[in-house]
């Protein structure tokens, strides 16, 4: 394998059936879903345990992203990112379709993930609302001044819902969820999520819902309580920062940068951040131009752009929207 042969990778979707999922990713995101399945998540870019994308086309068609990372970590991830994380993909990008409300849950930070689960990453998340039905809501944090003692009392008395902070959302909203944030997505919402590479989730409450085999789904109350950040209530949406006329910085933290690009004719420059980039089309179609070729992109398609490929640009003959995520420069 040679770095000179690298190109923007289109990867296989990894679908996850969920009790609260549906089929809306087909119509909203252009996904070729299996019929009759409740698909809750489509993992677009992932290298986590047994869940690994496969390259769909080009010279490396059929290769897993894990195999390519192990062979060419600095070229794909970027030298500084590879030194920090090793030959593994530190970010995971997915679409989530909440056809019903998901469980009330919380995710660990890196330290908890390492000490309690022997995993490399916790789960900081960034959400972009791709679709929301009128009146759609989600849970972001706990109501103001909720203490651990009060929350434990409500859990014991089956009154969890009294403590939950519901907010209304619409298409275009951005939300940052640091580890320790209690949260849930309500029905009628599709989220594009960038996160650390992890699937560690502790359920606090599941709406008395039964699994298909007729038993309640397991909860992880004790561990979840040890994760909840009661010192800070994350109760608001982000205020994206305008960068030029066609770029919005949605979320920026020490784990990832999340942006939305509005491609109107173009070109808009991408690449050159020193990190791999994840580019996902959430509206329209266009072309990613890179040294050595062009890669067409349409609604619902996601591309993993190796760090060594730049300069690159996006252009479109129609209004196109791209979600872009990458690792910030390691400090």
QUILIN-V59070 format. One record per run of one state. SS is the DSSP state (A for helix, B for strand, O for the rest). FROM is the first residue (numbers start at 1). TO is the last residue. Records with the same first field share a line. If there is no record, write none. Layout:
SS=FROM-TO  FROM-TO
//
This chain:
O=1-2  6-8  12-13  23-23  30-38  46-46  49-50  53-53  56-63  72-72  78-78  86-90  99-103  107-109  118-124  133-136  143-147  157-159  169-173  178-182  186-188  197-201  206-209  211-215  217-220  228-240  244-246  253-256  271-276  284-285  291-292  298-301  306-311  327-331
A=3-5  24-29  65-71  73-77  79-85  110-117  148-156  160-163  221-227
B=9-11  14-22  39-45  47-48  51-52  54-55  64-64  91-98  104-106  125-132  137-142  164-168  174-177  183-185  189-196  202-205  210-210  216-216  241-243  247-252  257-270  277-283  286-290  293-297  302-305  312-326
//
